[in-house]
Each structure stands twice: as C-alpha cells, then as structure tokens.
C-alpha cells in the first residue's frame, strides 16, 4: 500500500508541474480578437512586481509611452493611451493579449510585442550590423502575468 501512495504522490506532483509550465511564445493561443484565455504560466501574477516591470527601463518600461496616475515614475509618456481605468475597459484575457502582442488587436500600433519571437522583418543583433540569431521575448511569461495583474488593479 505504501508503494501505491508513493506512486500516486509522484504522479500528482508531476501533473502539477506540467500545469505550471510556461507557454512558449510560439504556442500562445490568441482568439479572433487578440485575447489570451489561458495563463502563460499557470501562476497568478504579482501586481507589485507588475508595477516594477512597468516602471523599469530595462524591463517593460510601459510608462515611457503610457501615463499611470498612481505611479511615481518620472517622465511618463503620452504616445499611448492612459492606463488609468484600463481594468474597466478590458478583461483579463484581453489585457494579457494586449501586453503579449498588441499587434494582434491593433496591427499598426507602435507598442512592442513583449511576448513574441518570430515574424519580425530583418531583426539585427544590437548595433553590430549582423542578423540576429534566435530571439528571446522582451518579457518573460511571468512578467506578462505580473503586468496583467497590476493592470487589473487600475479601475476607476
């Protein structure tokens, strides 16, 4: 009986690990309107970490283009729409899709595709003048979930 219990525990742990595995950028399932229904990580996002990603220049740097009234970040942008009340305008699936790849909803947007690795025209390798090798997404799957969790707090 002990062997059975041990086997059942191992199977349960393995299935939990499979659920929490990140969805690869190339495997993200967008609906017809650009929304992503499934979490990219299986782990809830952290709103505080999402704000940090949004305000950090080397991460999402969302405030370079968007204004967020409750943010203390200096020099917030006005290229993109204000994010105040964004949780009232978009549901969680739509927010996830917009952060991952806004071009699925707004093809002509200048907003970067934060969770995309293909379909670019002639990506370069920094300032070397050489073609880039394999691309990594700008944000990790967990950072996307964190930003979405923060955006969900921005209701009026």
C-alpha positions in Angstrom: 0.0 0.0 0.0 2.9 2.4 0.7 4.3 1.9 -2.8 0.8 2.8 -4.2 0.7 6.0 -2.1 4.2 7.0 -3.2 3.4 6.4 -6.8 0.2 8.4 -6.5 2.1 11.3 -4.9 4.7 11.3 -7.7 2.0 11.4 -10.4 0.2 14.2 -8.6 3.4 16.3 -8.3 4.3 15.7 -12.0 0.9 16.8 -13.2 1.1 19.9 -11.0 4.5 20.7 -12.6 3.1 20.3 -16.1 0.3 22.7 -15.3 2.7 25.4 -14.1 5.0 25.2 -17.2 5.2 28.4 -19.2 3.6 28.6 -22.6 6.2 29.3 -25.2 5.7 32.5 -27.3 5.2 30.4 -30.4 2.5 28.3 -28.7 0.3 31.2 -27.4 -3.3 30.8 -28.4 -4.9 34.1 -29.3 -8.7 34.3 -30.0 -10.1 36.1 -33.0 -9.9 39.4 -31.1 -6.3 39.0 -29.8 -7.2 37.8 -26.2 -5.4 35.0 -24.5 -7.7 32.9 -22.3 -5.0 30.7 -20.7 -2.5 32.0 -18.3 1.0 31.9 -19.7 2.4 30.4 -16.5 -0.4 28.8 -14.5 0.8 31.0 -11.6 -1.0 34.1 -10.5 0.7 37.4 -11.3 2.0 39.7 -8.6 0.7 43.3 -9.0 3.6 44.8 -7.1 6.1 43.1 -9.4 4.0 44.1 -12.4 4.3 47.8 -11.4 8.1 47.3 -11.1 8.2 45.9 -14.6 6.1 48.7 -16.0 8.4 51.4 -14.4 11.8 49.8 -15.1 13.6 51.0 -18.2 15.3 47.7 -18.7 12.1 45.7 -18.5 8.7 46.7 -19.8 9.1 50.5 -19.4 5.4 50.9 -20.1 5.4 54.4 -18.5 7.7 55.6 -21.3 4.6 55.7 -23.6 1.6 55.4 -21.1 0.6 57.5 -18.2 -0.5 55.9 -14.9 -1.7 58.5 -12.3 -0.9 56.3 -9.3 2.7 55.6 -10.5 5.5 57.8 -9.1 7.7 57.2 -12.2 9.0 60.4 -13.7 8.6 61.5 -17.3 5.5 59.4 -18.1 4.6 59.3 -21.8 1.6 60.3 -23.8 2.3 58.3 -27.0 -0.1 55.5 -25.9 -3.4 55.9 -24.1 -3.5 56.5 -20.3 -3.7 53.2 -18.4 -6.0 54.8 -15.7 -9.2 52.7 -15.7 -7.8 50.1 -18.1 -9.3 47.3 -16.0 -12.8 48.8 -16.7 -12.1 48.8 -20.5 -10.5 45.3 -21.0 -11.0 42.0 -19.2 -8.0 39.9 -18.0 -7.8 37.8 -21.2 -7.8 40.9 -23.4 -5.2 42.6 -21.2 -3.0 39.5 -21.4 -3.3 39.6 -25.2 -2.5 43.3 -25.4 0.6 43.1 -23.3 1.9 39.9 -25.0 1.3 41.2 -28.6 -0.8 44.3 -29.1 -0.4 43.9 -32.8 -3.0 41.1 -32.8 -5.6 43.8 -31.9 -4.0 46.9 -33.3 -1.9 45.9 -36.3 -0.4 49.4 -36.8 0.5 50.1 -33.2 4.0 51.1 -32.2 3.7 49.2 -29.0 6.3 46.5 -28.8 5.2 42.8 -28.9 6.5 41.8 -25.4 6.0 38.0 -25.8 6.8 37.3 -29.5 9.9 35.8 -31.1 9.1 35.5 -34.8 7.6 37.3 -37.7 10.0 40.2 -37.5 11.4 41.8 -40.6 15.3 41.7 -40.6 15.9 41.9 -36.8 19.5 42.9 -36.1 22.0 42.0 -33.4 22.1 45.2 -31.4 24.4 47.7 -33.2 26.7 45.1 -34.9 25.1 45.2 -38.3 24.7 41.5 -38.2 21.5 39.5 -38.4 20.1 38.3 -35.0 20.2 34.7 -34.1 17.4 33.2 -32.0 15.3 35.9 -30.4 14.0 35.9 -26.8 10.8 37.7 -25.8 11.2 41.1 -24.3 9.4 40.0 -21.2 9.1 36.5 -19.6 5.8 34.8 -19.3 5.7 35.5 -15.5 6.4 39.2 -16.2 3.5 39.3 -18.6 1.2 37.8 -15.9 2.6 40.3 -13.3 1.9 43.3 -15.5 -1.6 42.0 -16.3 -2.2 41.5 -12.5 -1.2 45.2 -11.9 -3.3 46.4 -14.8 -6.3 44.7 -13.3 -5.9 47.0 -10.2 -6.3 50.1 -12.4 -10.1 50.6 -12.3 -11.8 53.9 -11.8 
